[in-house]
Amino acid sequence: MTGMTGDLVVRTLGESEARDVFTSLHDPGAVGGALLGRPYNTLRGGGEHRPEWTWVAERAGHVVARAACWAGTGDERPMVIDWFDFAPGEHDAGVRLLRAMSPKVEYELLLPPGWRTDPSVRAAARARIDAASDAGWTPLVERFRYLWTPECGLPERPGRLAFRPEPDDEVVLDVLRQIEHGTLDAHARQALDAEHVGEGVTAAGIERAAREDLGHLRWMASYGGRKWWRLAYTPDGRTAGVQVPGRTPSGLAVGFIGVVPGQRGNGYAYDLLAECTRQLAAEGATSIAASTDLGNAPMAAAFAKAGYPVVQHRFCMSPPDGRT
């Protein structure tokens, strides 16, 4: 697909040219995808991107802005923009590039911890956020990104809950419906708000949020690990929550931790996370990725207690239509 505004050409890339063209724009590496230590390459080249979901804006044959969308290897549409930047003075080119992209999905900017305290990092982040805002994206949430390794040590099991496999997705879905009530997760709140009518949370909102979470868990399970899903129960047999160790194209991850409303306030998020971590460690995990919203204080406290270090932040922005 090709578009032109003045002397600016916006287009996707072909397989044979993708890596050379995309990497022709210098990246200082202070923010964005470079922080993961995985340079841009296509799936065929051993990377994680696809040329048809990679966009560049060129002026006089030189790349002045670029963006790449990420998705799982079997996905039929992109999931998130995980790489977006532009040359100095090319703010407008970055805006035009994002406006030309299709489909429009969430933008996720990777940042170092404490990014607001470093003037150069803050400026690089603000430049991208401002361009995305001018293109119609809106800030959704900032998230902690964690990475557990064996050097962090295994969290202790409190032994307060019993964990059982649950092979029936409908049973898991029912627990997710309970968890959506009072959730602190911004993405779930977005799904709830999409069905908002008048005051309070609607049944349609709960259903939408729960099914979106289940869809994400099924997506991870497509890469393996469905048998790892566990429901948690109190000693008297009441459901406490669900914990899902996950597998993604990038590796093992804490897929989901959720406590039902009637069991909140007991610190069970830590119990679920400890069990999840130990399950993945037993599977031979050499690293476990995880994330939670900065505003989700109980979950952030659980990660800290379990020994998960914060390695990056993620600044998430919703696309112009408000949904991915």
C-alpha positions as CSV (number, residue, x, y, z in Angstrom):
1,M,0.0,0.0,0.0
2,T,1.4,3.4,-0.9
3,G,0.3,7.0,-0.1
4,M,1.8,10.3,-0.8
5,T,1.6,13.8,0.9
6,G,3.8,16.3,-0.8
7,D,7.2,14.6,-1.2
8,L,6.5,12.1,1.5
9,V,5.8,8.5,0.5
10,V,4.3,6.1,3.0
11,R,4.4,2.4,2.2
12,T,4.7,-1.1,3.5
13,L,7.8,-3.1,2.8
14,G,8.7,-6.2,0.8
15,E,10.4,-9.2,2.3
16,S,13.7,-8.8,0.3
17,E,14.1,-5.2,1.4
18,A,12.5,-5.0,4.8
19,R,15.4,-5.3,7.1
20,D,17.8,-3.1,5.1
21,V,15.2,-0.3,4.6
22,F,13.7,-0.4,8.1
23,T,17.1,-0.3,9.8
24,S,18.4,2.5,7.6
25,L,17.0,5.0,10.1
26,H,19.4,5.5,13.1
27,D,18.0,4.4,16.5
28,P,19.8,5.8,19.6
29,G,18.1,2.9,21.5
30,A,17.0,5.0,24.5
31,V,13.4,4.0,24.2
32,G,11.2,1.6,22.2
33,G,11.8,-1.9,20.8
34,A,15.6,-1.6,21.0
35,L,15.4,-2.0,24.8
36,L,14.5,-5.6,24.3
37,G,17.8,-6.3,22.6
38,R,16.1,-7.8,19.5
39,P,16.9,-5.8,16.3
40,Y,14.3,-5.6,13.6
41,N,14.0,-8.6,11.3
42,T,11.2,-10.4,9.6
43,L,9.9,-13.8,10.6
44,R,11.6,-15.4,7.6
45,G,14.9,-13.7,8.7
46,G,14.5,-15.1,12.3
47,G,12.9,-12.0,13.8
48,E,9.4,-11.2,15.0
49,H,7.9,-8.8,12.4
50,R,6.3,-9.1,9.0
51,P,7.0,-6.8,6.1
52,E,3.3,-6.3,5.3
53,W,2.8,-4.9,8.8
54,T,5.9,-2.8,8.6
55,W,5.5,0.8,7.4
56,V,8.0,3.5,6.5
57,A,7.7,7.1,5.4
58,E,10.3,8.1,2.9
59,R,11.5,11.5,1.7
60,A,13.7,11.6,-1.4
61,G,14.3,7.9,-1.0
62,H,15.4,8.1,2.6
63,V,13.4,6.7,5.6
64,V,12.3,9.5,7.9
65,A,9.7,7.7,9.9
66,R,8.9,4.0,10.6
67,A,6.6,1.7,12.5
68,A,6.3,-2.0,12.9
69,C,3.5,-4.1,14.3
70,W,4.0,-7.3,16.3
71,A,1.8,-10.4,16.4
72,G,2.2,-14.1,17.1
73,T,3.4,-16.4,14.4
74,G,0.0,-17.7,13.7
75,D,-2.0,-14.5,13.9
76,E,-3.9,-13.1,11.0
77,R,-3.8,-9.5,12.1
78,P,-1.3,-7.4,14.0
79,M,-1.7,-7.1,17.8
80,V,0.3,-4.0,18.7
81,I,2.6,-1.4,17.3
82,D,5.8,-2.1,19.2
83,W,8.2,0.1,17.1
84,F,7.6,3.7,16.1
85,D,10.1,6.5,15.6
86,F,11.1,9.2,13.3
87,A,14.1,11.4,12.3
88,P,14.7,14.7,14.1
89,G,12.3,17.4,12.8
90,E,10.0,14.8,11.2
91,H,7.1,14.9,13.7
92,D,4.6,15.4,10.9
93,A,6.0,12.4,8.9
94,G,5.5,10.2,12.0
95,V,1.9,11.5,12.3
96,R,1.1,10.8,8.7
97,L,2.7,7.4,8.9
98,L,0.5,6.3,11.8
99,R,-2.6,7.8,10.1
100,A,-1.9,5.7,7.0
101,M,-1.4,2.4,8.9
102,S,-4.2,-0.2,8.7
103,P,-5.5,-1.8,10.7
104,K,-5.0,0.6,13.6
105,V,-4.0,-1.2,16.8
106,E,-2.7,-0.3,20.2
107,Y,0.7,1.4,20.4
108,E,3.0,0.1,23.2
109,L,6.1,2.2,23.9
110,L,8.8,0.4,25.8
111,L,10.6,2.6,28.3
112,P,13.4,2.2,30.9
113,P,12.3,2.4,34.6
114,G,12.3,6.0,35.9
115,W,12.1,7.3,32.3
116,R,10.7,10.6,33.4
117,T,13.8,11.5,35.4
118,D,16.3,11.4,32.5
119,P,15.8,14.5,30.2
120,S,17.0,12.8,27.0
121,V,14.9,9.7,27.6
122,R,11.9,11.7,28.6
123,A,12.2,13.9,25.4
124,A,12.5,10.8,23.2
125,A,9.4,9.3,24.8
126,R,7.4,12.5,24.6
127,A,8.2,12.9,21.0
128,R,6.7,9.5,20.2
129,I,3.7,9.9,22.5
130,D,2.9,13.4,21.1
131,A,3.1,12.2,17.5
132,A,0.8,9.2,18.3
133,S,-1.6,11.6,20.1
134,D,-1.7,13.9,17.1
135,A,-2.4,10.9,14.9
136,G,-5.5,10.0,17.1
137,W,-4.1,7.6,19.7
138,T,-5.0,8.2,23.3
139,P,-3.1,7.3,26.5
140,L,-4.6,4.2,28.2
141,V,-2.2,3.0,30.9
142,E,1.4,2.7,31.9
143,R,2.6,-0.8,33.0
144,F,5.5,-2.3,34.9
145,R,7.3,-5.0,32.9
146,Y,9.0,-7.6,35.0
147,L,11.5,-10.4,34.2
148,W,12.1,-13.2,36.7
149,T,15.2,-15.4,36.4
150,P,16.4,-18.2,38.6
151,E,18.8,-15.8,40.3
152,C,15.8,-14.0,41.8
153,G,15.0,-17.2,43.8
154,L,11.7,-19.1,44.0
155,P,9.0,-17.3,46.0
156,E,7.8,-19.2,49.1
157,R,4.4,-21.0,48.9
158,P,2.2,-19.7,51.7
159,G,0.2,-23.0,51.6
160,R,-3.1,-21.3,52.1
161,L,-4.8,-22.3,48.9
162,A,-5.3,-25.5,47.0
163,F,-4.7,-25.4,43.2
164,R,-6.5,-27.7,40.8
165,P,-6.3,-28.0,37.0
166,E,-9.5,-26.9,35.2
167,P,-9.9,-28.3,31.7
168,D,-13.3,-26.7,31.0
169,D,-12.9,-23.2,29.5
170,E,-16.5,-22.4,30.5
171,V,-15.7,-23.0,34.2
172,V,-12.7,-20.7,33.8
173,L,-14.8,-18.1,32.0
174,D,-17.3,-18.0,34.9
175,V,-14.4,-17.3,37.3
176,L,-13.2,-14.5,35.0
177,R,-16.7,-13.0,35.0
178,Q,-16.4,-12.7,38.8
179,I,-12.9,-11.2,38.6
180,E,-14.0,-8.4,36.3
181,H,-16.1,-6.9,39.0
182,G,-13.9,-4.2,40.6
183,T,-10.9,-5.1,38.4
184,L,-8.0,-2.6,38.5
185,D,-6.7,-3.7,35.0
186,A,-7.0,-0.8,32.5
187,H,-7.5,-3.1,29.5
188,A,-10.4,-4.9,31.3
189,R,-11.8,-1.5,32.3
190,Q,-11.7,-0.4,28.7
191,A,-13.8,-3.5,27.7
192,L,-16.2,-2.8,30.6
193,D,-16.6,0.9,29.5
194,A,-17.2,-0.1,25.9
195,E,-20.5,-1.6,27.0
196,H,-21.2,1.2,29.6
197,V,-24.8,2.4,29.8
198,G,-25.8,4.8,32.5
199,E,-24.4,4.1,36.0
200,G,-22.5,1.1,37.0
201,V,-21.0,-2.0,35.3
202,T,-23.3,-3.8,32.8
203,A,-23.7,-7.5,32.3
204,A,-22.6,-7.0,28.7
205,G,-19.5,-5.2,29.9
206,I,-18.6,-8.0,32.2
207,E,-19.1,-10.6,29.5
208,R,-17.0,-8.7,27.0
209,A,-14.1,-8.2,29.4
210,A,-14.2,-11.8,30.6
211,R,-14.3,-13.2,27.0
212,E,-11.4,-10.9,26.0
213,D,-9.4,-12.2,28.9
214,L,-10.3,-15.8,28.0
215,G,-9.4,-15.1,24.3
216,H,-5.9,-13.9,25.4
217,L,-5.4,-17.1,27.5
218,R,-6.5,-19.2,24.6
219,W,-4.1,-17.3,22.4
220,M,-1.2,-18.2,24.8
221,A,-2.4,-21.8,25.0
222,S,-2.1,-22.1,21.2
223,Y,1.7,-22.0,21.8
224,G,1.3,-24.7,24.5
225,G,0.6,-24.9,28.2
226,R,-3.2,-25.2,28.4
227,K,-2.7,-28.0,31.0
228,W,-1.0,-25.4,33.3
229,W,-4.2,-23.4,34.1
230,R,-5.1,-23.6,37.7
231,L,-8.1,-22.5,39.8
232,A,-7.4,-21.7,43.4
233,Y,-9.6,-22.7,46.4
234,T,-9.7,-21.8,50.1
235,P,-9.5,-24.6,52.7
236,D,-13.3,-24.5,52.9
237,G,-13.7,-25.1,49.2
238,R,-14.6,-21.6,48.0
239,T,-13.1,-20.3,44.7
240,A,-10.3,-17.8,45.4
241,G,-9.1,-17.1,41.9
242,V,-7.2,-18.3,38.9
243,Q,-3.6,-18.3,37.9
244,V,-2.4,-19.1,34.4
245,P,1.3,-19.7,33.5
246,G,1.6,-18.8,29.8
247,R,3.7,-19.4,26.8
248,T,4.1,-16.7,24.1
249,P,6.3,-16.6,20.9
250,S,8.8,-14.7,23.1
251,G,9.0,-17.2,25.9
252,L,7.3,-18.1,29.2
253,A,5.2,-15.6,31.0
254,V,2.8,-15.0,33.9
255,G,-0.3,-15.1,31.8
256,F,-3.0,-14.1,34.3
257,I,-3.5,-13.6,38.0
258,G,-6.9,-12.9,39.3
259,V,-8.7,-13.0,42.7
260,V,-12.5,-13.1,42.9
261,P,-14.1,-10.1,44.8
262,G,-15.1,-12.0,47.9
263,Q,-11.5,-13.1,48.5
264,R,-9.8,-9.8,48.0
265,G,-7.9,-8.2,50.8
266,N,-6.3,-11.5,51.9
267,G,-3.1,-11.1,49.9
268,Y,-4.0,-14.0,47.7
269,A,-2.5,-12.4,44.6
270,Y,0.9,-13.3,46.0
271,D,-0.2,-16.9,46.6
272,L,-1.3,-17.2,43.0
273,L,1.9,-15.6,41.6
274,A,4.1,-17.8,43.8
275,E,2.4,-20.9,42.4
276,C,2.5,-19.7,38.9
277,T,6.3,-19.0,39.2
278,R,7.0,-22.4,40.7
279,Q,5.0,-24.1,38.0
280,L,7.0,-22.4,35.2
281,A,10.3,-23.0,37.0
282,A,9.4,-26.7,37.2
283,E,8.9,-26.6,33.4
284,G,12.5,-25.4,33.1
285,A,12.0,-21.6,32.8
286,T,15.2,-19.6,32.6
287,S,13.2,-16.4,32.5
288,I,9.5,-15.4,33.1
289,A,8.1,-12.2,31.8
290,A,5.2,-10.4,33.5
291,S,3.5,-7.1,33.7
292,T,0.9,-5.2,35.6
293,D,-0.5,-1.6,35.6
294,L,1.2,1.0,37.6
295,G,-2.1,1.7,39.3
296,N,-2.7,-1.9,40.3
297,A,-1.0,-1.6,43.7
298,P,-2.0,-5.0,45.1
299,M,-0.5,-6.8,42.1
300,A,2.6,-4.7,42.0
301,A,3.1,-5.5,45.7
302,A,2.8,-9.2,45.0
303,F,5.4,-9.0,42.2
304,A,7.8,-7.2,44.6
305,K,7.2,-9.7,47.4
306,A,7.8,-12.6,44.9
307,G,11.2,-11.2,43.9
308,Y,10.3,-10.0,40.4
309,P,12.4,-7.0,39.4
310,V,11.0,-4.2,37.2
311,V,13.0,-4.1,34.0
312,Q,11.0,-1.7,31.9
313,H,7.8,0.3,31.7
314,R,5.3,0.1,28.9
315,F,3.3,3.2,27.9
316,C,0.1,1.9,26.2
317,M,-2.1,4.0,23.9
318,S,-5.4,3.1,22.3
319,P,-6.0,3.5,18.6
320,P,-8.4,6.2,17.2
321,D,-11.4,4.0,17.5
322,G,-10.6,3.2,21.1
323,R,-10.3,-0.5,20.6
324,T,-7.6,-2.8,19.2
